[in-house]
Every structure is written in structure tokens, then in C-alpha cells.
Amino acid sequence: MTHPVTQRPKILFYVQHLLGIGHLMRAGALARALEAGGFETLLVSGGTNVPGFVSGAARFTQLPPTRATDKFFKVLVDENDNQIDDAWKANRRDRLLEIFEAEAPDIILIEMYPFGRRQMRFEIEPLIEKARDQGEGRPLIVSSVRDILVEPDKPGRVDEMVARTRNYFDLVLIHGDPNFIAFDETFARMSEISDISSYTGYVVDPAPARDANGPGAGEVIVSTGGGAVSDDMLEAAIGARALSSLSAAPWRVLIGHNLPEATFAAYRDTAPAGITVERSRPDFPQLLANCRLSISQGGYNTVMELMAARTPAVCIPYAGGLESEQTLRCRLLADRGALEIIEPDAVNPQTVAAAADRAAAGTRAPASGLDLGGAQNSAEILKSALNRHRMA
């Protein structure tokens, strides 16, 4: 099937979040920028519902959801907490292929694969193969990957990544800045795919204007992302207020919807005076722009929002399971003086209070020097790549 040249090229953007919500939130920011940049964008999510998520002008469709049961991502369950089986996988694969047929996209954009999301190859590879089988006029096939990879848990995984990149993809978008950290620092065989790779800069929505009288002004904002792996950080941050020079300021603790309701209610009902505990809010970027200080787990999205807003920040990176990317990114930013970091094995109320006091000593964080134009740059790179693909 030959795709007609349309005034607004169509993108099918596949994303799967399994434990946290960061993959979906970054994909949402990118989808909104692609839509604004002239693409007709359909964001296809395979993860669980995230209250407050907004795809903007980009269209959104939900596959039957799955999630990981723990930080090692070994077991996936459906929306009823039943372990997914071959029949479930076949049904979801078929649904994804139906969406592809109906959409007839000019570009297929796949988040993380083949550098992650190996568990989803049962549907990703049939999607790519169906697209490639269209021959002349087939869609451009693109991988969207963050700046830092987690070291694979088994030998041979990197071989797979290289082979699948070369066999399946026309382009790899690396959502980072090589002047901050080059992709080959965590993917040693970058040279084997560099000819089809492009750095975009970091993907982040433009920072809202700071409002001295708006929500969060003068507050310390403690945030946990999706909330699935946040207990140590929450307990330390809540205990830090009384020890900090910011003990007179209001502290607002935002907990994601992945933390069970009973646990959330316990934090809310036992919070000391001066600390408000609530679920994550859709105006979180505005809170970050307005607040006196941010204390967070240091995920990609929150950190880049902090860099864009230049808000003083303390990061307590999550390092459970095999995760290492948050710690590395936060260490590098701490080396630049852009934030304070507390190492995962040193998290307690005393260290959080001390880091909060150091970070709050200035009114604005120093400029990070990072390229934060990744969302808009991605749109331009894809336009050029699609034009070359059509001319080939």
C-alpha cells in the first residue's frame, strides 16, 4: 500500500509504561509538540490509566492495559491483576495491528524499543513487520529513546538491541544532549547505529511563567511521580520539614495514583501540621515553576521541568531493581550545581533537611546549560527524515 503525501503527515506513536508513569508523560509532551509541529499524531498507550494525563491536541487511544507487578518487570498483569498469557498477547497484538491499518500512518514512532520494553516484542515486532511488508511507500519506522540506558541484566541483550535496530528501524531519536551525556556512555556500541541516530535535546514542555501569587508559591513541593516506589522518600521528606530552615513554609506532598489508596490515606491522615498530602495534580508544572523548593525522585520528566523553570531542587533518585538512570543523571546535574542529590543509600530526614537547606540558599537554580528543545527538535528531525524516506 502506497501512502499518499498528505499536508499533515500522520504519526502512530506507541508507548508502554509498566511501573512508573515517566514513559507516558514524556511521550505526551512529545506528542503535543509533534501535533503543534505539523503532524497528525495518534498516541497509542499500552499502560494503565493515569488520572490527569492530557495528550493535548494529539489524539489518544488505549490498548488493553498491562503493568509490571514489581521493580524487576518480570511479571506483567492485566487490568484485573491476572498474569497475561498468550491469548491476551494475541488479542492485544491484533488490536494494535487494527489501529495501524485504520490509521495508515506515514511514521511509526516506538518508545524505548529495542533498547527496552523487550517484554512487548510480541506486538511491536509484528507491527514493524506489517509496516515493512508494504514495500515502496511504507511508513518511516523510528525508535524514541531517552538519554541513559539501564545496563542489561543478561549477556547478549546489547547484541539484540543492535541487531533489531539495524533490521527494523530507519531512525533512532535520542532524547538527550551529547554535551551533557553521550548515549555511548551507557550504550557502548553506539558507533554501530550512529549513522541512523539523531540527538534531539531533552523533551520537556515549555516552563510556565512563574506566578508569585499562584498555586505552590512559597511552598516546598515533594513529588513522587507515579508513586509506586516512593515510601522511603516520602517518610524521609515528611520527617525533614521539622529539621529544615524551611520549617515555617508550607510543604505539599504529591503522591501518584500507583500508591495504593490505603497507604496514601495513612500518609494524608498522619501528616504533621504544615504538611498537606494529596494526589498528583494536573497543574504540577505550574507548582514546580512557582514553588520555593522541589524535592523529587529525579525522574527524567520532573528533572527537565525543574531545569526549564530553574527551580531549586533536591533529587532522591530511585535505584530499585536494576534502575540506575535516575541516579546517573542526577549526579551529573549535581556536578553542574543545578540541583542537590541524596544518594539512595543515604536517605533519611536529616540528609533531606540538609540538602533542602543547601538548595534553598539561592532564589533560582543556575542555568543547566542543557538543550531543552527536544520536543520541537524531534518534529523538525522527523520532517526531514520523512522527506528523505519518500524520495528514496
C-alpha positions as a Markdown table, in Angstrom:
| # | Residue | x | y | z |
|---|---|---|---|---|
| 1 | Met | 0.0 | 0.0 | 0.0 |
| 2 | Thr | 1.4 | 3.4 | -1.0 |
| 3 | His | 0.7 | 6.2 | 1.4 |
| 4 | Pro | -0.4 | 9.4 | -0.2 |
| 5 | Val | 1.6 | 12.5 | 0.5 |
| 6 | Thr | -0.6 | 14.4 | 2.9 |
| 7 | Gln | -0.3 | 18.0 | 4.1 |
| 8 | Arg | -0.1 | 16.8 | 7.7 |
| 9 | Pro | 1.8 | 13.6 | 7.9 |
| 10 | Lys | 0.4 | 11.0 | 10.3 |
| 11 | Ile | 2.3 | 9.5 | 13.2 |
| 12 | Leu | 1.3 | 6.4 | 15.1 |
| 13 | Phe | 3.2 | 6.8 | 18.4 |
| 14 | Tyr | 3.4 | 3.6 | 20.6 |
| 15 | Val | 4.3 | 3.8 | 24.3 |
| 16 | Gln | 4.1 | 1.3 | 27.1 |
| 17 | His | 4.6 | 2.3 | 30.8 |
| 18 | Leu | 4.9 | -0.6 | 33.2 |
| 19 | Leu | 5.8 | 0.6 | 36.7 |
| 20 | Gly | 6.1 | 4.4 | 36.8 |
| 21 | Ile | 4.4 | 7.0 | 34.6 |
| 22 | Gly | 7.5 | 8.7 | 33.2 |
| 23 | His | 7.5 | 7.0 | 29.8 |
| 24 | Leu | 3.9 | 8.1 | 29.2 |
| 25 | Met | 4.4 | 11.6 | 30.4 |
| 26 | Arg | 7.5 | 12.1 | 28.1 |
| 27 | Ala | 5.5 | 10.6 | 25.2 |
| 28 | Gly | 2.7 | 13.0 | 25.9 |
| 29 | Ala | 5.0 | 16.0 | 25.8 |
| 30 | Leu | 6.5 | 14.8 | 22.6 |
| 31 | Ala | 3.1 | 14.0 | 21.0 |
| 32 | Arg | 1.8 | 17.5 | 21.8 |
| 33 | Ala | 4.9 | 19.0 | 20.2 |
| 34 | Leu | 4.6 | 16.8 | 17.1 |
| 35 | Glu | 0.9 | 17.9 | 16.8 |
| 36 | Ala | 1.9 | 21.5 | 17.1 |
| 37 | Gly | 4.8 | 20.9 | 14.6 |
| 38 | Gly | 2.5 | 19.9 | 11.8 |
| 39 | Phe | 1.9 | 16.2 | 12.3 |
| 40 | Glu | -1.4 | 14.5 | 12.9 |
| 41 | Thr | -0.5 | 12.4 | 15.9 |
| 42 | Leu | -2.1 | 9.4 | 17.4 |
| 43 | Leu | -0.6 | 8.3 | 20.8 |
| 44 | Val | -1.3 | 4.6 | 21.5 |
| 45 | Ser | -0.8 | 3.6 | 25.1 |
| 46 | Gly | -0.5 | 0.1 | 26.5 |
| 47 | Gly | -0.2 | 1.1 | 30.2 |
| 48 | Thr | -2.7 | 1.6 | 32.9 |
| 49 | Asn | -4.8 | 4.7 | 33.1 |
| 50 | Val | -3.0 | 7.8 | 34.6 |
| 51 | Pro | -5.5 | 10.3 | 36.0 |
| 52 | Gly | -4.9 | 13.8 | 34.8 |
| 53 | Phe | -2.9 | 12.7 | 31.8 |
| 54 | Val | -3.5 | 15.1 | 28.8 |
| 55 | Ser | -2.4 | 14.4 | 25.3 |
| 56 | Gly | -3.4 | 17.9 | 24.2 |
| 57 | Ala | -4.4 | 18.2 | 20.5 |
| 58 | Ala | -2.8 | 14.8 | 19.8 |
| 59 | Arg | -5.4 | 12.0 | 19.6 |
| 60 | Phe | -5.1 | 9.2 | 22.2 |
| 61 | Thr | -6.2 | 5.6 | 22.2 |
| 62 | Gln | -5.8 | 3.0 | 24.9 |
| 63 | Leu | -4.9 | -0.7 | 24.3 |
| 64 | Pro | -6.0 | -3.3 | 26.9 |
| 65 | Pro | -3.6 | -2.2 | 29.7 |
| 66 | Thr | -0.8 | -4.1 | 31.4 |
| 67 | Arg | 1.6 | -3.3 | 34.2 |
| 68 | Ala | 4.5 | -4.8 | 36.0 |
| 69 | Thr | 4.0 | -6.3 | 39.4 |
| 70 | Asp | 7.4 | -5.3 | 40.8 |
| 71 | Lys | 10.5 | -3.3 | 40.2 |
| 72 | Phe | 12.1 | -6.2 | 38.2 |
| 73 | Phe | 9.5 | -6.1 | 35.4 |
| 74 | Lys | 9.4 | -10.0 | 35.3 |
| 75 | Val | 5.6 | -10.5 | 35.7 |
| 76 | Leu | 3.0 | -8.5 | 33.7 |
| 77 | Val | -0.6 | -8.5 | 34.7 |
| 78 | Asp | -3.8 | -7.1 | 33.1 |
| 79 | Glu | -6.3 | -4.7 | 34.4 |
| 80 | Asn | -7.8 | -7.4 | 36.6 |
| 81 | Asp | -4.4 | -8.3 | 38.0 |
| 82 | Asn | -4.3 | -11.6 | 36.1 |
| 83 | Gln | -1.0 | -12.6 | 34.6 |
| 84 | Ile | -1.1 | -12.0 | 30.9 |
| 85 | Asp | -1.0 | -15.1 | 28.7 |
| 86 | Asp | -0.6 | -16.0 | 25.1 |
| 87 | Ala | -4.3 | -15.4 | 24.3 |
| 88 | Trp | -4.1 | -11.9 | 25.9 |
| 89 | Lys | -1.0 | -11.1 | 23.9 |
| 90 | Ala | -2.6 | -12.3 | 20.7 |
| 91 | Asn | -5.7 | -10.2 | 21.3 |
| 92 | Arg | -3.6 | -7.1 | 22.0 |
| 93 | Arg | -1.3 | -7.6 | 19.1 |
| 94 | Asp | -4.3 | -7.9 | 16.8 |
| 95 | Arg | -5.8 | -4.7 | 18.3 |
| 96 | Leu | -2.6 | -2.8 | 17.6 |
| 97 | Leu | -2.5 | -4.1 | 14.1 |
| 98 | Glu | -6.1 | -3.0 | 13.6 |
| 99 | Ile | -5.2 | 0.5 | 14.7 |
| 100 | Phe | -2.3 | 0.6 | 12.3 |
| 101 | Glu | -4.5 | -0.5 | 9.4 |
| 102 | Ala | -7.1 | 2.1 | 10.2 |
| 103 | Glu | -4.6 | 4.9 | 10.8 |
| 104 | Ala | -2.3 | 4.2 | 7.7 |
| 105 | Pro | 0.5 | 6.3 | 9.3 |
| 106 | Asp | 3.4 | 7.9 | 7.5 |
| 107 | Ile | 5.6 | 7.4 | 10.5 |
| 108 | Ile | 5.6 | 4.7 | 13.2 |
| 109 | Leu | 7.3 | 6.0 | 16.4 |
| 110 | Ile | 8.0 | 3.4 | 19.0 |
| 111 | Glu | 9.1 | 4.5 | 22.5 |
| 112 | Met | 12.1 | 2.7 | 24.0 |
| 113 | Tyr | 12.2 | -0.4 | 21.8 |
| 114 | Pro | 14.6 | -2.1 | 21.1 |
| 115 | Phe | 16.6 | -0.5 | 23.9 |
| 116 | Gly | 13.9 | -1.5 | 26.4 |
| 117 | Arg | 10.4 | -2.9 | 26.5 |
| 118 | Arg | 11.6 | -6.3 | 25.4 |
| 119 | Gln | 8.5 | -7.8 | 27.1 |
| 120 | Met | 6.4 | -6.2 | 24.4 |
| 121 | Arg | 8.1 | -7.6 | 21.4 |
| 122 | Phe | 5.2 | -10.0 | 20.9 |
| 123 | Glu | 3.3 | -7.0 | 19.4 |
| 124 | Ile | 6.0 | -4.5 | 18.5 |
| 125 | Glu | 7.7 | -6.7 | 16.0 |
| 126 | Pro | 4.5 | -7.8 | 14.2 |
| 127 | Leu | 3.6 | -4.1 | 13.9 |
| 128 | Ile | 7.0 | -3.3 | 12.4 |
| 129 | Glu | 6.9 | -6.3 | 10.1 |
| 130 | Lys | 3.5 | -5.4 | 8.8 |
| 131 | Ala | 4.7 | -1.9 | 8.1 |
| 132 | Arg | 7.8 | -3.1 | 6.3 |
| 133 | Asp | 5.9 | -5.6 | 4.2 |
| 134 | Gln | 4.2 | -2.6 | 2.5 |
| 135 | Gly | 7.3 | -2.1 | 0.4 |
| 136 | Glu | 7.6 | 1.1 | -1.5 |
| 137 | Gly | 5.6 | 3.8 | 0.3 |
| 138 | Arg | 5.9 | 2.1 | 3.6 |
| 139 | Pro | 6.0 | 4.1 | 6.8 |
| 140 | Leu | 9.2 | 5.5 | 8.2 |
| 141 | Ile | 10.0 | 3.5 | 11.3 |
| 142 | Val | 11.6 | 5.3 | 14.2 |
| 143 | Ser | 12.7 | 4.5 | 17.8 |
| 144 | Ser | 12.3 | 7.1 | 20.5 |
| 145 | Val | 14.8 | 6.5 | 23.4 |
| 146 | Arg | 15.8 | 8.5 | 26.5 |
| 147 | Asp | 19.4 | 9.7 | 27.1 |
| 148 | Ile | 20.5 | 7.0 | 29.5 |
| 149 | Leu | 20.0 | 3.2 | 29.4 |
| 150 | Val | 20.0 | 0.8 | 32.2 |
| 151 | Glu | 22.7 | -1.9 | 32.0 |
| 152 | Pro | 21.1 | -5.1 | 30.6 |
| 153 | Asp | 20.7 | -7.9 | 33.1 |
| 154 | Lys | 21.9 | -10.6 | 30.7 |
| 155 | Pro | 24.8 | -11.0 | 28.2 |
| 156 | Gly | 23.7 | -10.8 | 24.7 |
| 157 | Arg | 21.0 | -8.2 | 25.2 |
| 158 | Val | 23.1 | -5.5 | 23.6 |
| 159 | Asp | 23.7 | -7.7 | 20.6 |
| 160 | Glu | 19.9 | -8.0 | 20.3 |
| 161 | Met | 19.5 | -4.2 | 20.5 |
| 162 | Val | 22.0 | -3.6 | 17.8 |
| 163 | Ala | 20.6 | -6.3 | 15.5 |
| 164 | Arg | 17.0 | -5.2 | 16.0 |
| 165 | Thr | 17.9 | -1.5 | 15.4 |
| 166 | Arg | 19.6 | -2.3 | 12.2 |
| 167 | Asn | 16.9 | -4.8 | 11.0 |
| 168 | Tyr | 13.8 | -2.9 | 11.9 |
| 169 | Phe | 14.4 | 0.9 | 12.2 |
| 170 | Asp | 15.2 | 3.7 | 9.9 |
| 171 | Leu | 16.0 | 6.3 | 12.6 |
| 172 | Val | 16.7 | 6.5 | 16.3 |
| 173 | Leu | 15.8 | 9.7 | 18.2 |
| 174 | Ile | 17.9 | 10.1 | 21.3 |
| 175 | His | 16.1 | 12.4 | 23.7 |
| 176 | Gly | 19.3 | 13.8 | 25.3 |
| 177 | Asp | 22.1 | 16.3 | 24.9 |
| 178 | Pro | 25.6 | 14.8 | 24.0 |
| 179 | Asn | 27.3 | 17.8 | 25.6 |
| 180 | Phe | 25.8 | 16.6 | 28.9 |
| 181 | Ile | 25.9 | 12.8 | 28.5 |
| 182 | Ala | 26.6 | 11.0 | 25.2 |
| 183 | Phe | 24.4 | 7.9 | 24.5 |
| 184 | Asp | 27.6 | 5.7 | 24.2 |
| 185 | Glu | 28.3 | 6.2 | 27.9 |
| 186 | Thr | 25.5 | 3.8 | 28.6 |
| 187 | Phe | 25.3 | 2.1 | 25.2 |
| 188 | Ala | 28.8 | 1.1 | 24.3 |
| 189 | Arg | 28.0 | 0.1 | 20.7 |
| 190 | Met | 26.6 | 3.4 | 19.7 |
| 191 | Ser | 29.1 | 3.5 | 16.8 |
| 192 | Glu | 27.2 | 0.7 | 15.1 |
| 193 | Ile | 23.9 | 2.7 | 14.9 |
| 194 | Ser | 25.3 | 6.2 | 14.9 |
| 195 | Asp | 24.6 | 6.6 | 11.1 |
| 196 | Ile | 20.8 | 6.3 | 11.8 |
| 197 | Ser | 20.7 | 8.2 | 15.1 |
| 198 | Ser | 20.0 | 11.8 | 16.0 |
| 199 | Tyr | 20.2 | 13.6 | 19.3 |
| 200 | Thr | 17.1 | 15.8 | 19.9 |
| 201 | Gly | 17.8 | 17.5 | 23.2 |
| 202 | Tyr | 15.7 | 16.9 | 26.2 |
| 203 | Val | 11.9 | 16.6 | 25.8 |
| 204 | Val | 10.0 | 18.9 | 28.1 |
| 205 | Asp | 7.1 | 21.3 | 27.8 |
| 206 | Pro | 7.9 | 25.0 | 27.9 |
| 207 | Ala | 8.0 | 26.1 | 31.5 |
| 208 | Pro | 5.0 | 28.1 | 32.7 |
| 209 | Ala | 5.7 | 31.7 | 33.8 |
| 210 | Arg | 6.4 | 32.0 | 37.5 |
| 211 | Asp | 3.4 | 33.4 | 39.4 |
| 212 | Ala | 4.3 | 34.8 | 42.8 |
| 213 | Asn | 0.7 | 34.6 | 43.9 |
| 214 | Gly | -0.2 | 31.3 | 42.1 |
| 215 | Pro | -0.6 | 27.8 | 43.4 |
| 216 | Gly | 2.5 | 26.5 | 45.1 |
| 217 | Ala | 4.1 | 29.9 | 45.6 |
| 218 | Gly | 6.4 | 29.9 | 48.6 |
| 219 | Glu | 5.9 | 26.1 | 49.2 |
| 220 | Val | 8.1 | 23.1 | 49.3 |
| 221 | Ile | 6.7 | 20.7 | 46.8 |
| 222 | Val | 7.5 | 17.0 | 47.4 |
| 223 | Ser | 6.6 | 14.8 | 44.4 |
| 224 | Thr | 6.8 | 11.0 | 43.8 |
| 225 | Gly | 5.9 | 10.6 | 40.1 |
| 226 | Gly | 3.6 | 7.6 | 39.8 |
| 227 | Gly | 4.1 | 6.8 | 43.4 |
| 228 | Ala | 4.7 | 3.0 | 43.0 |
| 229 | Val | 8.1 | 3.1 | 44.6 |
| 230 | Ser | 8.2 | 6.0 | 46.9 |
| 231 | Asp | 7.8 | 5.0 | 50.6 |
| 232 | Asp | 11.5 | 5.7 | 51.7 |
| 233 | Met | 11.5 | 9.1 | 50.1 |
| 234 | Leu | 8.1 | 10.1 | 51.5 |
| 235 | Glu | 9.0 | 9.1 | 55.0 |
| 236 | Ala | 12.3 | 11.0 | 54.9 |
| 237 | Ala | 10.8 | 14.1 | 53.2 |
| 238 | Ile | 7.9 | 14.4 | 55.7 |
| 239 | Gly | 10.3 | 14.0 | 58.6 |
| 240 | Ala | 12.7 | 16.6 | 57.2 |
| 241 | Arg | 10.4 | 19.6 | 57.5 |
| 242 | Ala | 10.8 | 20.0 | 61.2 |
| 243 | Leu | 14.6 | 19.8 | 60.8 |
| 244 | Ser | 14.9 | 22.3 | 57.9 |
| 245 | Ser | 15.3 | 26.0 | 57.8 |
| 246 | Leu | 12.1 | 25.8 | 55.7 |
| 247 | Ser | 10.0 | 24.5 | 58.6 |
| 248 | Ala | 7.9 | 27.6 | 58.6 |
| 249 | Ala | 7.0 | 27.2 | 54.9 |
| 250 | Pro | 4.0 | 25.1 | 53.8 |
| 251 | Trp | 5.1 | 21.7 | 52.5 |
| 252 | Arg | 2.9 | 20.0 | 49.9 |
| 253 | Val | 3.4 | 16.3 | 49.2 |
| 254 | Leu | 2.0 | 15.0 | 45.9 |
| 255 | Ile | 1.6 | 11.2 | 45.6 |
| 256 | Gly | 0.9 | 9.4 | 42.4 |
| 257 | His | -2.0 | 7.2 | 41.8 |
| 258 | Asn | 0.1 | 4.0 | 41.7 |
| 259 | Leu | 0.5 | 4.1 | 45.5 |
| 260 | Pro | -2.4 | 2.1 | 47.0 |
| 261 | Glu | -5.3 | 4.1 | 48.4 |
| 262 | Ala | -4.9 | 2.8 | 52.0 |
| 263 | Thr | -1.2 | 3.7 | 52.0 |
| 264 | Phe | -2.0 | 7.2 | 50.6 |
| 265 | Ala | -4.7 | 7.7 | 53.2 |
| 266 | Ala | -2.3 | 6.8 | 56.0 |
| 267 | Tyr | 0.2 | 9.4 | 54.8 |
| 268 | Arg | -2.6 | 12.0 | 54.4 |
| 269 | Asp | -4.2 | 11.4 | 57.8 |
| 270 | Thr | -1.0 | 11.3 | 59.8 |
| 271 | Ala | 0.8 | 14.2 | 58.2 |
| 272 | Pro | 2.1 | 16.8 | 60.7 |
| 273 | Ala | 0.7 | 20.3 | 60.8 |
| 274 | Gly | 2.1 | 22.4 | 57.9 |
| 275 | Ile | 2.3 | 19.4 | 55.5 |
| 276 | Thr | -0.5 | 18.8 | 53.0 |
| 277 | Val | -0.7 | 15.4 | 51.4 |
| 278 | Glu | -2.7 | 15.0 | 48.2 |
| 279 | Arg | -2.7 | 13.0 | 45.0 |
| 280 | Ser | -0.7 | 14.2 | 42.0 |
| 281 | Arg | -2.2 | 17.3 | 40.3 |
| 282 | Pro | -2.5 | 18.2 | 36.6 |
| 283 | Asp | -1.1 | 21.7 | 37.4 |
| 284 | Phe | 2.2 | 20.1 | 38.6 |
| 285 | Pro | 4.4 | 22.0 | 36.1 |
| 286 | Gln | 2.9 | 25.3 | 37.4 |
| 287 | Leu | 3.5 | 24.2 | 41.0 |
| 288 | Leu | 7.2 | 23.5 | 40.1 |
| 289 | Ala | 7.6 | 26.9 | 38.5 |
| 290 | Asn | 6.1 | 28.7 | 41.5 |
| 291 | Cys | 7.5 | 26.8 | 44.5 |
| 292 | Arg | 10.3 | 27.7 | 46.8 |
| 293 | Leu | 11.9 | 24.2 | 46.5 |
| 294 | Ser | 11.2 | 20.9 | 44.9 |
| 295 | Ile | 12.0 | 17.5 | 46.5 |
| 296 | Ser | 11.5 | 14.7 | 44.0 |
| 297 | Gln | 12.7 | 11.3 | 42.9 |
| 298 | Gly | 14.5 | 12.9 | 40.0 |
| 299 | Gly | 12.8 | 11.2 | 37.0 |
| 300 | Tyr | 13.6 | 12.4 | 33.5 |
| 301 | Asn | 10.4 | 14.5 | 33.2 |
| 302 | Thr | 10.4 | 16.2 | 36.6 |
| 303 | Val | 14.1 | 17.0 | 36.4 |
| 304 | Met | 13.8 | 18.6 | 32.9 |
| 305 | Glu | 10.8 | 20.6 | 34.1 |
| 306 | Leu | 13.0 | 21.8 | 37.0 |
| 307 | Met | 15.8 | 22.7 | 34.6 |
| 308 | Ala | 13.4 | 24.6 | 32.4 |
| 309 | Ala | 11.9 | 26.5 | 35.4 |
| 310 | Arg | 15.3 | 26.9 | 37.2 |
| 311 | Thr | 13.6 | 25.9 | 40.5 |
| 312 | Pro | 15.9 | 25.0 | 43.4 |
| 313 | Ala | 15.7 | 21.2 | 43.8 |
| 314 | Val | 16.7 | 18.2 | 45.8 |
| 315 | Cys | 16.6 | 14.9 | 44.0 |
| 316 | Ile | 16.4 | 11.5 | 45.7 |
| 317 | Pro | 16.7 | 9.1 | 42.7 |
| 318 | Tyr | 15.0 | 5.8 | 42.6 |
| 319 | Ala | 17.5 | 3.0 | 42.3 |
| 320 | Gly | 15.5 | -0.1 | 42.9 |
| 321 | Gly | 15.7 | -3.3 | 40.9 |
| 322 | Leu | 18.1 | -2.7 | 38.0 |
| 323 | Glu | 17.4 | 1.0 | 37.7 |
| 324 | Ser | 20.4 | 3.3 | 37.5 |
| 325 | Glu | 19.5 | 6.1 | 35.1 |
| 326 | Gln | 18.0 | 8.5 | 37.6 |
| 327 | Thr | 21.0 | 8.3 | 39.8 |
| 328 | Leu | 23.5 | 8.9 | 37.0 |
| 329 | Arg | 21.5 | 11.8 | 35.6 |
| 330 | Cys | 21.1 | 13.5 | 39.0 |
| 331 | Arg | 24.8 | 13.0 | 39.8 |
| 332 | Leu | 25.8 | 14.8 | 36.6 |
| 333 | Leu | 23.4 | 17.6 | 37.2 |
| 334 | Ala | 24.6 | 17.9 | 40.8 |
| 335 | Asp | 28.2 | 18.2 | 39.5 |
| 336 | Arg | 27.0 | 21.2 | 37.5 |
| 337 | Gly | 25.5 | 22.8 | 40.6 |
| 338 | Ala | 22.0 | 22.5 | 39.1 |
| 339 | Leu | 20.5 | 20.6 | 42.0 |
| 340 | Glu | 21.3 | 18.7 | 45.2 |
| 341 | Ile | 21.3 | 14.9 | 45.2 |
| 342 | Ile | 20.9 | 12.5 | 48.1 |
| 343 | Glu | 22.3 | 9.1 | 47.2 |
| 344 | Pro | 19.8 | 6.2 | 47.5 |
| 345 | Asp | 21.6 | 4.6 | 50.5 |
| 346 | Ala | 21.7 | 7.8 | 52.5 |
| 347 | Val | 18.0 | 8.9 | 52.5 |
| 348 | Asn | 16.7 | 10.0 | 55.9 |
| 349 | Pro | 15.1 | 13.1 | 57.4 |
| 350 | Gln | 18.5 | 14.6 | 58.4 |
| 351 | Thr | 20.1 | 14.3 | 54.9 |
| 352 | Val | 16.9 | 15.6 | 53.2 |
| 353 | Ala | 16.7 | 18.6 | 55.5 |
| 354 | Ala | 20.4 | 19.5 | 55.0 |
| 355 | Ala | 20.1 | 19.2 | 51.2 |
| 356 | Ala | 16.9 | 21.3 | 51.2 |
| 357 | Asp | 18.7 | 24.0 | 53.1 |
| 358 | Arg | 21.6 | 24.0 | 50.7 |
| 359 | Ala | 19.3 | 24.1 | 47.6 |
| 360 | Ala | 17.1 | 26.8 | 49.1 |
| 361 | Ala | 20.1 | 29.1 | 49.8 |
| 362 | Gly | 19.6 | 30.7 | 46.3 |
| 363 | Thr | 16.3 | 32.0 | 44.8 |
| 364 | Arg | 16.9 | 30.5 | 41.4 |
| 365 | Ala | 18.9 | 27.4 | 40.4 |
| 366 | Pro | 21.8 | 28.1 | 38.0 |
| 367 | Ala | 21.1 | 27.6 | 34.3 |
| 368 | Ser | 21.8 | 23.9 | 33.5 |
| 369 | Gly | 23.1 | 24.6 | 30.0 |
| 370 | Leu | 21.1 | 21.6 | 28.7 |
| 371 | Asp | 19.4 | 21.6 | 25.3 |
| 372 | Leu | 15.7 | 21.6 | 26.4 |
| 373 | Gly | 14.3 | 21.8 | 22.9 |
| 374 | Gly | 14.0 | 18.1 | 22.3 |
| 375 | Ala | 10.2 | 18.0 | 21.7 |
| 376 | Gln | 10.3 | 20.7 | 19.0 |
| 377 | Asn | 13.6 | 19.5 | 17.5 |
| 378 | Ser | 12.1 | 16.0 | 17.2 |
| 379 | Ala | 9.4 | 17.4 | 15.0 |
| 380 | Glu | 11.9 | 19.0 | 12.7 |
| 381 | Ile | 14.1 | 15.9 | 12.5 |
| 382 | Leu | 11.1 | 13.7 | 11.6 |
| 383 | Lys | 10.0 | 16.1 | 8.9 |
| 384 | Ser | 13.4 | 16.0 | 7.3 |
| 385 | Ala | 13.7 | 12.2 | 7.7 |
| 386 | Leu | 10.2 | 11.6 | 6.2 |
| 387 | Asn | 11.1 | 13.8 | 3.2 |
| 388 | Arg | 14.3 | 11.7 | 2.6 |
| 389 | His | 12.4 | 8.5 | 3.1 |
| 390 | Arg | 9.8 | 9.5 | 0.5 |
| 391 | Met | 12.5 | 10.4 | -2.0 |
| 392 | Ala | 14.4 | 7.2 | -1.6 |
